[in-house]
């Protein structure tokens, strides 16, 4: 009787087609499993590289697909590189060709190349910016082109893009200028793209997740930070996915927002805003005048509370 009742309950993502990048491990894997359990047809994308982005192996994505199929879900594996023009285009086309439509894009792929600024190489900078920032831009571009064409043809579109930012960018973590710059860029990218795609029926949001993954465990100084503290594990990657699934539902009203998702909490970020100003009565400032009038800016509180603090 219970099994029959479960089959009669409409699942939250029933019939929606979702592409999830970086879904072979960690948070992305949990996204894929939950999406499938909620009825979505999932394209599990993962290049299968090391945490620094080197190498490739489609088997992590295929392993997730096998898990999904074992629980009765629908999924295919994809090993395209989302930071390349052809790879991103192939990925979006793979979803449309396999399932006839696309409703959700979760941009989650990422790597780390941590180094202090004075020691960072050009390759370490470029590779992280490429995977994170370009790896968000390209899949979103090709998905947006598809949704634009649908909207212009008269079809009602209810699509969702969920991007992955990070507190390393929004709260500035030393040793991660490349990663943090990319993640801050993703937050702004989210707000701009929402303004561009709203007319086509597309909602764009971003999350900054905090969870135990192979990337977060490799961050210098992370020792002990991600340990379970009791019966409830605040750093379990499973804690992140329900909010992402909610943002992916057809009737979710949220758009153009950035959230910090950690443990049992979902926290809305406020974008950059002006907290203090000086004016000069319609006159161009002189340096001497600014020396007197602007020096107090150094004493204006610039509070960036730890995202780990309750």
ChimeraX attribute file (.defattr): number of C-alpha atoms within 10 A of each C-alpha:
attribute: neighborCount
match mode: 1-to-1
recipient: residues
	/A:1	5
	/A:2	7
	/A:3	7
	/A:4	8
	/A:5	8
	/A:6	10
	/A:7	9
	/A:8	9
	/A:9	8
	/A:10	10
	/A:11	15
	/A:12	18
	/A:13	23
	/A:14	16
	/A:15	15
	/A:16	22
	/A:17	26
	/A:18	30
	/A:19	30
	/A:20	25
	/A:21	32
	/A:22	29
	/A:23	31
	/A:24	31
	/A:25	20
	/A:26	18
	/A:27	24
	/A:28	26
	/A:29	27
	/A:30	21
	/A:31	30
	/A:32	34
	/A:33	24
	/A:34	20
	/A:35	30
	/A:36	29
	/A:37	19
	/A:38	19
	/A:39	19
	/A:40	28
	/A:41	27
	/A:42	28
	/A:43	29
	/A:44	31
	/A:45	31
	/A:46	30
	/A:47	24
	/A:48	22
	/A:49	16
	/A:50	14
	/A:51	14
	/A:52	15
	/A:53	17
	/A:54	11
	/A:55	10
	/A:56	15
	/A:57	14
	/A:58	18
	/A:59	16
	/A:60	23
	/A:61	27
	/A:62	21
	/A:63	16
	/A:64	24
	/A:65	26
	/A:66	17
	/A:67	15
	/A:68	22
	/A:69	15
	/A:70	10
	/A:71	11
	/A:72	12
	/A:73	20
	/A:74	20
	/A:75	28
	/A:76	20
	/A:77	22
	/A:78	26
	/A:79	23
	/A:80	21
	/A:81	23
	/A:82	29
	/A:83	21
	/A:84	16
	/A:85	16
	/A:86	12
	/A:87	18
	/A:88	25
	/A:89	19
	/A:90	20
	/A:91	25
	/A:92	25
	/A:93	18
	/A:94	20
	/A:95	23
	/A:96	19
	/A:97	12
	/A:98	14
	/A:99	18
	/A:100	10
	/A:101	18
	/A:102	26
	/A:103	25
	/A:104	28
	/A:105	26
	/A:106	28
	/A:107	27
	/A:108	23
	/A:109	27
	/A:110	22
	/A:111	20
	/A:112	23
	/A:113	22
	/A:114	21
	/A:115	18
	/A:116	12
	/A:117	13
	/A:118	7
	/A:119	10
	/A:120	16
	/A:121	12
	/A:122	8
	/A:123	10
	/A:124	17
	/A:125	21
	/A:126	12
	/A:127	21
	/A:128	27
	/A:129	23
	/A:130	18
	/A:131	22
	/A:132	27
	/A:133	23
	/A:134	20
	/A:135	24
	/A:136	28
	/A:137	22
	/A:138	21
	/A:139	27
	/A:140	23
	/A:141	16
	/A:142	18
	/A:143	24
	/A:144	21
	/A:145	14
	/A:146	16
	/A:147	24
	/A:148	18
	/A:149	12
	/A:150	15
	/A:151	17
	/A:152	11
	/A:153	9
	/A:154	8
	/A:155	13
	/A:156	12
	/A:157	18
	/A:158	19
	/A:159	28
	/A:160	25
	/A:161	28
	/A:162	27
	/A:163	25
	/A:164	22
	/A:165	30
	/A:166	26
	/A:167	20
	/A:168	20
	/A:169	22
	/A:170	20
	/A:171	15
	/A:172	17
	/A:173	14
	/A:174	14
	/A:175	19
	/A:176	23
	/A:177	21
	/A:178	23
	/A:179	30
	/A:180	23
	/A:181	20
	/A:182	24
	/A:183	26
	/A:184	20
	/A:185	17
	/A:186	25
	/A:187	25
	/A:188	18
	/A:189	19
	/A:190	26
	/A:191	18
	/A:192	13
	/A:193	20
	/A:194	21
	/A:195	14
	/A:196	12
	/A:197	17
	/A:198	14
	/A:199	12
	/A:200	21
	/A:201	17
	/A:202	23
	/A:203	27
	/A:204	30
	/A:205	26
	/A:206	27
	/A:207	27
	/A:208	24
	/A:209	22
	/A:210	23
	/A:211	23
	/A:212	20
	/A:213	15
	/A:214	13
	/A:215	16
	/A:216	16
	/A:217	15
	/A:218	13
	/A:219	15
	/A:220	12
	/A:221	8
	/A:222	11
	/A:223	11
	/A:224	8
	/A:225	13
	/A:226	17
	/A:227	13
	/A:228	13
	/A:229	10
	/A:230	7
	/A:231	6
	/A:232	10
	/A:233	17
	/A:234	21
	/A:235	21
	/A:236	20
	/A:237	22
	/A:238	20
	/A:239	22
	/A:240	27
	/A:241	21
	/A:242	14
	/A:243	15
	/A:244	21
	/A:245	21
	/A:246	16
	/A:247	23
	/A:248	29
	/A:249	20
	/A:250	18
	/A:251	11
	/A:252	14
	/A:253	9
	/A:254	13
	/A:255	20
	/A:256	20
	/A:257	20
	/A:258	26
	/A:259	22
	/A:260	20
	/A:261	22
	/A:262	21
	/A:263	18
	/A:264	11
	/A:265	13
	/A:266	15
	/A:267	13
	/A:268	11
	/A:269	13
	/A:270	9
	/A:271	11
	/A:272	7
	/A:273	6
	/A:274	5
	/A:275	8
	/A:276	8
	/A:277	8
	/A:278	9
	/A:279	10
	/A:280	11
	/A:281	7
	/A:282	6
	/A:283	7
	/A:284	9
	/A:285	12
	/A:286	9
	/A:287	10
	/A:288	9
	/A:289	11
	/A:290	12
	/A:291	10
	/A:292	9
	/A:293	15
	/A:294	14
	/A:295	10
	/A:296	10
	/A:297	12
	/A:298	8
	/A:299	7
	/A:300	10
	/A:301	8
	/A:302	9
	/A:303	7
	/A:304	9
	/A:305	9
	/A:306	9
	/A:307	15
	/A:308	10
	/A:309	5
	/A:310	6
